[in-house]
Amino acid sequence: MTTSTIDPATRIARVAVFVVFALNGFLLAMWVVHIPAVTDHTGVSKSTLGMFILLMAGTGIVGMRIAGPLADRFGSRTLVGVAAAIASVAVLGPGLANGPVTLAIALACFGFGNGALDVSMNTQAVHVERSYGRPIMSAFHALFSGGGLLGSLIGAAALRAGWDARPTLTLAAIAGLIVTAAVVPQLLRDTRSESRTPEPSTAPPDGGSRTDPIDGPGAQAGQQPSRADQRRKVLALAAIAFGVLLAEGVANDWSTLQMREHLGVDEATAALAYSAFSITMTAGRFTADRISGAFGRVTLVRYGSALAALGMGLIMVSGWVPLSLLGWAIAGLGLSGTVPQIFTAAGNLGTDTAATDMSRVFSLGYFGLLAGPAVIGWLTALVPLTVAMAVPFIAVLLCCRYAGVVAPQRN
């Protein structure tokens, strides 16, 4: 499908999905930048806050698992509207909390809304991508990062101006509701019959993708895959999502500390490690769609994972700041396009439960995002932090080896 043949409604829907992804990143950033102010106001300790953040993550996974079947039944457009409204209102909760109990309730609600929004907006993104007939998923995820940057800048400016968290988060909630009301009517309607429509084949065949046994005999014969084939495919996609997001979670939480411990640099220099990772992660997502369209998603995931492994390897052996920064930059670039391709694959399995499939893949991947940093933390009691980086290194190597699981279903 060429750009000239795409109908105006689909073009508008693409812009609307961009806005939804940016809104999600914006709301998360508004909570993150106000964490110190909220903890001071509520009087919770760092250890208690850690438990509350785990609670938020847990309710997020619940929201993901609930949103999938609901999106399959009522359509992702409806679920995007409901979930975005919940997340927008819930971001105000931490600002209104006056103690540990109310903060816990507020974060549980915010986590639930955010998890439901993650699944529903990615399901809608797959639907829009299918209508476009070419890869556009990675750009949506880039806008999530852009929204996070916007939220962090606005939140930081409000704090610098001496604003209390409550009015800032109130304005963020109102803005979220206004944006939700404006963009949801522009999203595409998706039905159960549409979710069974096979994705168009717009890329050259990937190496091994035409003989990938995980696609199953049903897909190879041009029929809807059997339940057993579908379960195997979903489990395989969830496993590779777990590995990729495990590596991303480690980079998010441990990159700065790894550079500081391994190279003995000051805090300001160590902070450059995460900056190098996040910059290439965002930039890579703006270019990953073109690479996927030209070479296929298996190639992108395979060589992206290999590139991430190269970056992790450099980080582990480097004794020089510029080389370590290069390693984090390479890791970010390699990981940047992998997760969107996995979600695209999960949403295009040729079944009538696309959103449910995505929720399963998304929730296990999200668990990897949480588990990776925790595993590294436990290992540091036994080995140096740099040695513990072998965990994400092995994880992305395995993703490279089994990248074929993201191959399109055969028609």
Disulfide bonds with the S-S distance in Angstrom:
none
